[in-house]
Amino acid sequence: MEIKEHAISGVFEFTPRVFTDARGAFFESFSARQLATVGITDEWVQDNQSSSARGVLRGLHFQKPPYAQAKLVRVAAGRALDIIVDIRPGSATYGQHLSVELDAQRCNVLYVPIGFAHGFVALEDDTLFLYKCSNYYHPGSEGGLHWNDPTLNIDWQVTNPNVSDKDLILPFFKDFASPF
């Protein structure tokens, strides 16, 4: 498995070796042992899945403490541009974002530590997005940032994304007080 540490502290991308033949493909999509080699020892308690048409944008979301979540995210079908924003006030990269293309062909997985807002946009129809979470979802602990924040200046690589009404009213970074 290839392990890439990104420029933002604590963020890792894992790309497994995929074995293919005439029958199809096989790969190891999760290994606690592999994650532990880079210090990731979260206990994974909940899996989530979403299906999205091309141009659907979900995010930028997070769970506030004490229900904060680390996430392992990947795409099982299609492609998505995954975006994370560092919202850890003491971090040297506070307010910076990272974009990683996740796709079903590469089978890459992104580790998103606690203290990040997370979102993605589907780059293909029928994109199947999988989330492994280190804490249970708690409705009262939802938080987020506006997807089109001018301070963050994120290039989502799509025009006129399909965004939920709920995501359209999230606060802008300049008005944001991080709970982390």
N, C-alpha and C positions, 0 to 999 in steps of 0.2 A: 504494500500500500504506500502510495506517495503521500507525504505529509508536508504541507506548505504553511508556514507561519506568516500571516499578513502583517502589514506595517502597524496596524492598530493592535496594541498589546492584548494578548489573550485570545485573539481570533485565529482559528486554524481551519484549513481546508484539507479534506481527505479525499483522495482519488484512488479507488480500489483497482486492483488488477481484475479485468473482466475476461473470463474464459468463454470463447464462442466456438461453436461448431455448427454443423448442419441442423442440429436440433434447436438451437437458440443460444442463450447465454446464461452464465452463472457468475455471481460475485458475492463477496461478503459485504453486506450493507451496514453492519454494525459490529464493532468489536470493542468491548470495554478495555481489553488488554492494550489495543492500539491507542486508544484515547489516553490511557494512563501513562503511556510513554512520554507524553507532553504535559502531564500534570492534570489532565481532565478526569476527575473522579466523581462527577455528579451522579446522583441516583436518578434514573429516568423513570417517571411514574405515569406519564400520560402520552399517548400518541394522538395526533390530529391529522386530518386529511382534508384538502380542499381540491375542487376541480374548477378550472377557470377557462373561459374562452380567451382568445388572443385579445390583448388590450385591457383585460381586467387588472386593476391595480388594487392591492390589499395592503393597507398600512398607512402610516408607520405606527406600530403598536408595541406596547410593553405591559407588564404586570408590575404594580408597585409593591415594595416590601410590605409585609412579610411574605407576600405571595409571588415575589419576583421569580422569573423563570430563565434558566439557560435553555438554549434550544440547539438541537441538531436538525438541520433542514436539508432536504434534497428533493429532486424531481424524479418521479417514477415514470412519467410519460410527458413528452413535450419539452419545452425550455422555458426558463424564467430568469429575469434579471432580479437578483436578490440584493436588497439594500439594507445596510445596518448603519445606525447613527450612534456614536458614543455619547451617552448621556450621564457619564460618571464625572461629577464636578471636579474631582481631584486628579483626573486623568490628563496626561499631557496631550491627548488627542480629543479632549472634550469638544463636542460640536462637529467633529469631522465624521465623514461618512465613507463607506466602502461599498463598492458594487462588485458582485461576483455573478457570472452567468452559471446557472445550474442547468444541467441537461441530462436527459435520460440516457443518452449515448455514452457520455463520460462517466455517469453514475457518481459524480462528485457530491460531497457532503460538506456543509459549512457549519462550524461550531460557533454559535452566538452566545457569548457569556452573559451573565446577569449584568444589567446596567446599559443595555442597548435597546433602542427602538428598532423595530424590524418591519420590513415590508417587501413586497415583490410585485412585479408586473409579469403577466403571462405573455410570452413571445410567440406562442403557437396556440391554436385551438386545442381543447381537451388536455390542457396541462394539468397534471396530477401532482400536487405539492404535498409533501409529507413533513410533519413536524414531530420531533421527539422532545418532550418537555420535562424539566427537572422539578416542576411543581404543578399542582393542580390549578386549573383555571378558576378564578374567583371574580365574578362579575363586578363586585364593588371595588376591585383593585385595578380595573382597566385604566390605561393611560395611552397617550399617543401624541404625535406631532403631525401637523398638516403636511400632506404628501408633496405639495408644490411650494414649500417654504422658500422665499427668496434668499434668506440667509444661508440655508443649506445648499441651495443651487444644485440640486440633484438632476442629472441627466437620466431620465427614465427610458430613453430610447424609443418612446412612442408619442404620438400626438393624439390628443383627445382620448385619454384613457377612460375606462369605465370604472368610476369610483363610487362607493356607497355613500348615501346621504350622511351616515354616521361619520365617515372619514372626511367628508367635506367641511365639517365644523370643528375639527381638531385644532388645538392652539398652534400658533406660530412659535418658532424657537425663541424669538426676542421676548415673548410673553411667558416663557416656560420656566418653571421652577422645578428642577430635577428632584425626585424623591430619593435619589441614591447617594 
